[in-house]
Amino acid sequence: MALALLLTACGSNGTPDGDDPGGDGNTGGGDPPGGQTPSGPPPPIQLGAPPSLEWREGYSAFNEPFDALDLGRWRPSDGWANSGDFNAGWRADHAVVTDGRLDLLLDTATCSTGGCSGRPYASGEVATQRYYGHGRYEVRMKPVRTPGTMTAFAITTGPAESTRSDAIDLAILGQNTKALRLNYITNGQRHDLGVNLPFDAADDFHTYGIEWTRDAIHWYVDDQRIHSETGHKGALPSVPGRALVNFWPGNPGSTASWMGRFTYPGSPLVVSVEHLRYSPAAPVELLESFETPEQAALWVRTVGPGASLTARQSNQGHQGKSLYLDYTTSATAYAYTARTFSEPQDWTGVRYLNFWFRGYQTGNRFRVELRDNGPSADAAERFESLFQDDFKGWKWVSVPLTAFTRRTDGQPTGAPEDGLTLSGVWGLAFQPLAGNNEAFIDDIELER
């Protein structure tokens, strides 16, 4: 019988077969369910539909067969523990590659000598070094059938990464390996659901997938859709996160009611992962990463009377290096940093300009300026979009190109008036409009 005919979304508490799944979204699990109460009819799920996003190439795409643990891509968690719900300390030597698969171990190795971050067990977790956003994710894995444990796959970010809390995950509880718990978190607001499976996940490897776009999240098992969310329960997450997979035992005092009580069987437990891959939802191009001093030096300052601006490479990037700005300006002054291309670039078809911005919740406004068409960069038509420093930490800014409007001031002599065609982009600029503070910009992307 087709998988779609056997899958059953469970009751309003999101609980399959009486279990009470949970997850805090920061490392694939943690708290019992919660979230906002939906209003109106739920969206159609189209059970059994195949994945809607194609696998595409791109600077951020990857396909990991786990022939080796590539430390340029993966970061094994090591020497620390999560919240009290997690009854194990993460150990890098508990995430090992063997015979073309990643094995996550759970045991008591060195815990008696304090080597498990004060917890009685050691277990394994790996997360990507980079942050990934909208796209198609797929993991092929085999969990463990042991009460009190959880196997989880997630895309997650939060205060530990100096961002707001956003996450999407799927998890299998060891006390009921015939069900999945699904979860998404947006700015700390959780939404959970339980889904029954027509097989026992611990018996064999299966492929679990997530598709994440601006409009929907779809979950898949073996390339067949099992659930969708379109914001009916609350806004969908939007901040890119690390992709991770982990395996851990719950603290019986806080998780036994929904995870079951864990009893160590006397020998290591092993969750195996055969592959994990990601593809962006739309074609993306990395315009600027600021990873070299030469890249940062391409951003040239222009400073008028009554203002000051420093613009240089910084080691404090969200992903590596960044562009650091230290500014003082006002409504009667100006200071900006601009990147000018040696030849105009064709951005036809670009829909979003994306970048990371680190601010200090000052309320100060910033202008992003595009310089389009014209005989030269100096005579190009200027278009602007404004954003605000309204968050302390890293903020993912995604500006629709349709949000740019022609500046009513600051147009150079001879600038055309033919609208934002994107067929001849000469450059872009960032300008603080008032106040004095510092800010950081990282990983500028063009999304088509």
C-alpha positions in Angstrom: 0.0 0.0 0.0 1.3 3.5 -0.8 2.9 5.3 2.1 0.5 8.3 1.7 -2.5 6.0 2.4 -0.9 4.7 5.6 0.3 8.0 7.1 -2.1 9.5 9.7 -1.7 12.9 11.2 -2.6 12.7 14.8 -4.8 14.7 17.2 -4.6 18.3 18.1 -1.9 17.7 20.7 0.4 16.4 18.0 0.9 13.1 19.8 1.3 9.9 17.8 0.2 6.7 19.6 0.0 8.4 23.0 3.6 9.8 23.0 4.3 13.4 23.8 7.1 14.5 21.5 9.1 17.7 22.0 11.9 19.8 20.8 13.3 23.2 21.5 14.7 23.5 18.0 18.2 24.5 19.1 19.7 21.1 18.9 16.9 18.9 17.8 14.7 18.3 20.8 14.1 19.3 24.4 10.7 20.4 25.6 7.2 19.0 25.4 4.9 20.5 22.8 3.5 24.0 22.8 2.7 26.8 20.4 0.0 29.1 19.2 -3.6 28.0 18.7 -4.4 28.0 14.9 -7.5 29.7 13.6 -9.5 28.8 10.5 -9.2 25.7 8.4 -5.7 24.0 8.1 -3.9 24.1 4.8 -4.2 21.1 2.4 -1.4 18.6 2.9 -1.5 16.7 -0.4 -0.3 13.4 1.2 1.9 11.4 -0.9 3.0 14.2 -3.2 6.6 14.0 -4.4 9.2 16.6 -3.5 8.5 19.9 -5.3 12.0 21.3 -5.4 14.6 20.0 -7.8 18.2 19.3 -6.7 20.3 22.2 -8.0 23.9 23.2 -7.9 25.1 26.4 -6.1 27.8 27.7 -3.9 25.9 26.5 -0.8 24.6 23.1 -2.1 26.2 19.9 -0.8 25.8 16.1 -1.0 27.5 14.3 1.9 28.0 10.6 1.5 30.1 10.4 4.7 33.1 8.7 3.1 35.0 10.8 5.7 34.0 13.5 8.2 34.9 16.7 6.4 35.7 19.2 9.1 35.5 22.0 6.6 31.7 21.2 6.4 30.9 19.6 9.7 31.5 20.6 13.3 31.2 17.7 15.8 29.9 18.9 19.1 32.5 18.4 21.8 33.0 19.0 25.5 29.6 20.6 26.4 26.0 19.7 27.1 22.6 21.2 26.3 19.8 22.1 28.6 18.9 19.8 31.5 16.6 17.7 29.3 19.6 16.3 27.6 21.2 13.7 29.9 24.4 13.4 27.9 27.5 15.4 27.1 28.5 15.8 23.5 31.8 14.1 22.5 33.5 14.5 19.1 34.7 10.9 19.4 31.0 9.8 19.5 30.5 10.9 15.9 32.6 8.6 13.8 32.6 7.7 10.1 32.7 3.9 9.4 32.2 2.1 6.1 30.6 5.0 4.3 28.2 6.1 7.1 28.2 8.4 10.1 27.7 6.6 13.4 26.4 8.5 16.4 27.2 6.7 19.7 25.6 6.8 23.1 27.5 5.2 26.0 29.1 5.9 29.4 32.7 6.2 28.2 34.8 8.4 30.6 31.7 9.7 32.3 32.7 8.4 35.7 35.8 10.8 35.5 33.8 13.9 34.6 34.4 13.6 30.8 30.7 14.0 29.9 30.1 17.6 31.0 28.7 16.5 34.3 26.1 14.1 32.7 26.1 10.3 33.1 26.3 9.5 29.4 28.2 10.6 26.3 26.6 11.0 22.8 27.2 12.3 19.4 26.0 15.3 17.3 27.3 16.9 14.1 26.3 20.3 12.7 27.3 22.1 9.6 29.9 24.9 9.8 27.8 27.1 7.6 24.2 28.3 7.9 21.6 27.2 5.4 18.2 28.7 4.5 15.3 27.9 2.2 15.8 24.7 0.2 15.5 21.0 0.1 17.1 18.8 2.9 17.4 15.1 3.0 18.9 12.6 5.5 19.0 8.8 5.2 19.3 7.3 8.6 18.4 4.4 10.9 17.4 5.3 14.5 17.5 3.2 17.7 14.6 1.5 19.4 15.3 2.3 23.0 12.9 4.2 25.3 14.2 7.5 26.6 16.2 8.3 23.5 15.7 10.7 20.6 17.2 10.7 17.1 16.8 14.1 15.5 17.5 16.0 12.3 17.1 19.8 12.3 17.9 23.2 10.7 18.3 25.4 13.7 19.7 28.7 15.0 19.2 30.7 18.2 20.8 32.9 20.9 23.9 30.7 20.9 24.5 31.9 17.4 23.5 35.5 18.2 20.3 35.2 16.2 16.7 34.8 17.1 15.4 31.3 17.6 14.2 29.7 14.3 14.2 25.9 13.6 12.6 23.1 11.6 13.1 19.5 12.7 12.0 16.0 12.6 12.7 13.4 15.3 12.1 9.8 16.2 11.6 8.8 19.8 13.2 5.5 20.8 10.1 4.4 22.7 7.9 4.6 19.5 9.9 4.2 16.3 6.7 3.9 14.3 6.1 7.6 14.5 7.7 10.9 13.7 7.5 14.2 15.6 7.6 17.3 13.5 8.3 20.8 14.7 9.0 24.3 13.6 10.0 27.4 15.7 9.7 31.0 14.6 11.3 33.6 16.9 10.9 31.2 19.8 7.3 30.2 19.1 6.9 26.4 18.8 4.5 24.3 16.8 4.5 20.5 17.0 2.8 17.6 15.3 3.0 13.8 15.5 2.7 11.6 12.4 2.5 7.8 12.4 4.6 5.7 10.1 3.6 2.5 8.2 6.9 0.9 9.3 9.2 0.6 12.2 12.0 3.2 11.5 14.5 1.2 13.6 14.3 -1.8 11.3 16.0 -0.2 8.3 17.3 2.9 6.7 14.7 5.4 5.3 15.1 8.8 3.7 13.6 11.8 5.6 13.2 15.1 3.9 12.3 18.7 4.5 11.4 21.3 1.9 11.5 24.9 3.2 10.4 27.9 1.2 9.1 31.4 2.0 5.5 30.0 1.6 5.6 26.5 3.1 7.4 23.7 4.9 6.9 20.2 3.6 8.1 17.0 5.3 8.7 13.8 3.4 9.5 10.1 4.1 11.0 8.1 1.2 10.1 11.0 -1.2 6.4 11.1 -0.3 4.9 14.1 1.5 3.6 13.4 5.0 2.8 16.9 6.3 2.8 20.6 5.3 2.7 24.0 7.1 2.0 27.3 5.4 1.9 29.6 8.4 -1.6 28.5 9.6 -0.3 27.9 13.1 2.0 30.9 13.1 4.6 32.6 10.9 7.1 30.3 9.3 10.8 30.5 10.2 13.0 32.6 7.9 16.5 32.7 9.5 19.1 30.3 8.1 20.5 27.8 10.5 22.9 25.0 10.9 21.8 21.6 9.6 22.5 19.0 12.3 21.8 15.4 13.3 22.1 14.0 16.8 21.2 11.2 19.2 20.7 11.6 22.9 19.1 10.3 26.1 16.5 12.4 28.0 16.8 13.4 31.6 14.2 11.1 33.4 13.1 13.9 35.7 11.9 16.1 32.9 11.4 13.9 29.8 10.2 10.5 31.0 6.6 11.4 30.6 7.0 11.9 26.8 10.3 10.2 25.9 10.1 7.2 28.2 12.7 6.3 30.8 16.2 5.5 29.6 18.0 2.5 30.9 21.6 2.0 29.6 21.7 -1.5 28.1 25.4 -2.0 29.1 26.9 -1.6 25.6 27.0 1.4 23.2 23.9 2.3 21.2 24.5 3.4 17.6 22.4 5.6 15.2 23.7 5.4 11.6 23.4 8.1 8.9 24.2 7.1 5.3 24.0 10.5 3.6 22.8 14.1 4.1 22.3 16.7 1.4 21.0 20.2 0.8 20.0 22.2 -2.3 18.9 25.8 -2.3 15.2 26.5 -3.1 16.2 29.0 -5.8 19.4 29.8 -7.7 21.7 31.9 -5.4 25.0 33.6 -6.0 27.4 34.7 -3.4 28.2 38.3 -4.3 30.4 39.1 -1.4 31.9 37.1 1.5 34.6 39.6 2.8 36.9 36.6 3.4 40.0 38.3 2.1 41.3 41.8 2.9 41.2 42.5 -0.9 37.5 41.8 -1.0 36.8 44.2 1.9 39.0 46.8 0.3 36.7 47.0 -2.7 34.2 48.7 -0.4 35.2 52.4 -0.6 34.1 55.0 1.9 32.6 58.4 1.1 32.3 60.7 4.1 30.8 64.2 4.1 31.3 67.1 6.6 29.9 66.3 10.1 30.2 62.5 9.7 32.7 59.7 10.2 32.9 56.1 8.9 35.3 53.2 9.3 34.8 50.3 6.9 37.2 47.4 7.1 37.4 43.6 7.2 36.6 42.0 10.6 37.1 38.6 12.1 33.7 38.8 13.7 31.6 37.5 10.8 28.6 35.3 11.1 30.4 32.9 8.8 34.0 33.7 8.8 34.9 37.3 8.1 32.7 40.4 7.7 32.6 44.0 6.8 32.9 46.2 9.9 31.3 49.6 10.0 31.9 52.2 12.8 29.8 55.3 12.0 28.7 58.7 13.2 26.3 60.6 11.1 23.0 62.6 11.1 20.2 63.8 9.0 22.3 66.7 7.8 25.5 64.7 7.1 26.3 61.6 5.1 28.7 58.7 5.1 28.5 55.5 3.1 30.5 52.6 1.8 30.1 51.4 -1.8 31.2 48.6 -4.0 31.6 49.6 -7.7 31.9 47.0 -10.4 34.5 47.5 -13.1 31.8 46.6 -15.7 28.0 46.8 -15.2 26.5 43.4 -14.2 23.3 41.9 -15.5 21.1 41.1 -12.6 18.0 40.3 -14.7 15.9 37.8 -12.9 17.3 38.5 -9.4 14.4 38.6 -7.0 16.1 39.1 -3.6 19.2 40.8 -2.2 20.1 38.8 1.0 22.7 39.6 3.6 23.6 39.1 7.3 23.5 42.3 9.4 24.8 42.5 13.0 23.4 45.4 15.0 22.8 46.6 18.5 19.1 47.4 18.5 19.8 51.1 18.2 16.8 51.8 16.1 19.1 53.5 13.6 18.0 53.3 9.9 20.2 52.1 7.1 19.9 52.6 3.3 20.8 49.9 0.8 21.4 51.6 -2.5 21.5 50.0 -6.0 23.2 51.9 -8.9 21.6 50.8 -12.2 22.1 51.7 -15.8 23.7 54.9 -17.0 26.9 55.6 -18.9 29.1 55.0 -15.9 28.9 54.2 -12.2 29.1 57.9 -11.3 26.1 58.6 -13.5 24.0 55.5 -12.7 20.4 55.9 -11.5 20.1 55.4 -7.7 17.5 53.2 -6.0 17.0 52.6 -2.3 15.5 50.3 0.3 15.6 51.1 4.0 16.0 48.7 7.0 16.4 49.3 10.7 18.9 48.1 13.3 16.1 46.6 15.5 17.8 43.5 16.8 20.8 42.9 19.0 22.8 40.3 17.2 22.8 38.8 13.7 19.7 39.4 11.6 19.0 37.9 8.2 17.9 40.6 5.8 16.1 39.6 2.6 15.1 42.5 0.4 12.8 41.9 -2.5 14.2 43.8 -5.5 10.6 45.1 -6.0 11.1 47.0 -2.7 13.7 49.3 -4.2 12.4 52.8 -5.2 14.0 55.6 -7.1 15.7 58.0 -4.7 14.1 61.4 -4.7 17.4 63.0 -3.6 21.0 62.2 -4.5 20.6 61.5 -8.2 23.7 62.3 -10.1 23.7 64.7 -13.1 22.8 62.8 -16.2 21.3 59.8 -14.4 18.7 58.0 -16.6 15.0 57.7 -15.5 14.2 54.3 -17.0 13.4 52.4 -13.8 15.2 49.6 -12.1 15.9 47.3 -15.1 18.7 45.4 -13.4 20.3 44.9 -16.8 23.3 47.1 -16.0 24.0 47.3 -12.3 27.1 49.3 -11.5 27.3 48.7 -7.8 25.6 49.0 -4.4 26.1 50.9 -1.2 25.3 50.7 2.5 24.6 54.0 4.3 23.7 54.6 8.0 21.3 57.5 8.0 21.7 58.7 11.6 23.3 57.9 15.0 26.6 56.6 16.0 27.5 53.0 16.7 29.0 50.0 14.9 27.6 47.3 12.6 28.7 44.3 10.6 27.7 43.0 7.2 28.3 39.4 6.0 27.6 37.2 3.0 25.7 39.3 0.5 23.7 37.0 -1.9 21.7 37.4 -5.1 18.7 35.1 -5.2 17.0 34.5 -8.5 
